[in-house]
Amino acid sequence: METTDLLKKVRKIEIKTRGLSQNIFAGEYHTAFKGRGMTFSEVREYQLGDDVRSIDWNVTARFNHPYIKVFEEERELTVMLLVDVSASRNFGTVTETKKDMITEIAATIAFSTIQNNDKIGVILFSDRIEKFIPPQKGRKHVLHIIRELIDFQPESNKTDIANVLRYFTNVIKKRSTAFVISDFIDDNFEDALVIANRKHDIAALQVYDIRETDLPNIGLLKLKDAETEERIWVDTSDRHLTKAYRDAWGERQLNIQQAFVKSGVDSVSMSTADDFVKALMKLFKMRA
């Protein structure tokens, strides 16, 4: 993409997503993703109603009067976006591609993050780690992230979610909040998700296209697998075939949702025909 066109697109996305994060998500983000860590602040005399588990027994013994430890929430967060850049993201049949929606979702979260004075970082992944953008603060940093999301060309077409989760767990040492944004067309990532969610706070956002759930009756149709580039002809008037297609989608969705539940990961799914704002609000309220 030419520089002028890229800057125009970045600016357009900034105007839309920055407005959303300021006007809609600011309070919800703060509530849903408030600091998980607690730091020691002071010791004070015990008061009626205080939690007895907070009593500092050493100080209490010294002064022969109950004292408790006071902790403060460690407000500043590190937020990571784990963004799927495999070839299947380029699919879209309604008003936009999965890539377009993923970019807007990531940008909205990024602006919400910096407005709360948190750091935001990104890992772009396929079946390998395509790019790592270390966590930082500031509008300039977010605009850099948006440019990468729009213009980045991955080396691989394929997907390996387990690989990026292992990388994230190893590279980011401090407990962080991470959003995995993908269509989740992949298998065998549940174990890695369980491990990552023990160390960090993971949320999953699935973006799919409505034509991945059902085939319209339009006769012969040539389909191409974006990741393997395999091409096949299908007869969409064949009811047995279209039913098998729907059933395969339903089974895959069931497996994905079961993986999220078993991992203790909050998740939302949305199609490219849906309003992603509602999906994000649902996710934020789920965690409030």
C-alpha positions, 0 to 999 in steps of 0.5 A: 500500500502506498504511503499516502493511502496507508496514512489515510486509512490509519487516520480513518481508523484512528478517528473511528476507534479513538472516538469509541474508546473515549465515548463508550469503552473508557469506564468499561475498560477500567472496570473490566481490566483494572490492575490485578496486582496488589502492592503493600502500602502501610500498616494501621490500627485494626478497625471494626469490620477489617479483614482479620486475615490482613492482621500484621502479627509482628506489629500487633505483638510489638504494640500489644494492639491489633494492626493490619497491613494495607494494600493498594491495587497496582493500577498500571497494566501491560496489555498485549494483543495477540493478532492472527495475521494468517491468510484466512483473515483476508476472507469476507463476504459482507461489508468487510473482511475479517482483517478489517474488523480485527484491525478496528477491534485491536485499535479500539482496545489499544486506544482504551489502553493508553487512555487508562495510562496502561502499556500496549504491545502486539504479537502478530502471528501465523504459524510462527511469530511474525512480529513482536511490538514491545509494550509502550504508552502513547498515541504515536505507539498506537498509530504505529500498531495500526499501520502494522495491522493494515500493511503487514505482510506475513511470511506464512499463510498458516495458523498456530495458536498454541505456538504464539501462546507459548511464546507470549508466556515465555517472553512477557514475564510480568502478569499481563492482560492479553487479547487473542484476536483470531478466527480460531481456525486451528486445533490443539491449542487448549493446553497452551491456553490453560498454561497461558491463562494461569500466568496471565489474564487471557480474553479471546475474541473470535472473528468469523465470516457468515459464509463460514457457517453456511453456504448459499444455494448458488449452484457450482462454487469453487472454494479455496483454502486460504492457508493451504491454497487447495481448491475444490468445486462444490455443488451448493444445491446439494442439501447433503453437502450444505448440511455437512458444511453447517455441521462441520462449522457447528462441531468446530465452534463447539470445540472452540467454546469448550476450549475457552471454558476449560481454560477459564478464558472469557470469550466473545464471537462475532461475524463480519456482519455484526457490530463489534462494539456490542461484542466488546461491551459484552466482553467488558461487562462479562468481566466487570 
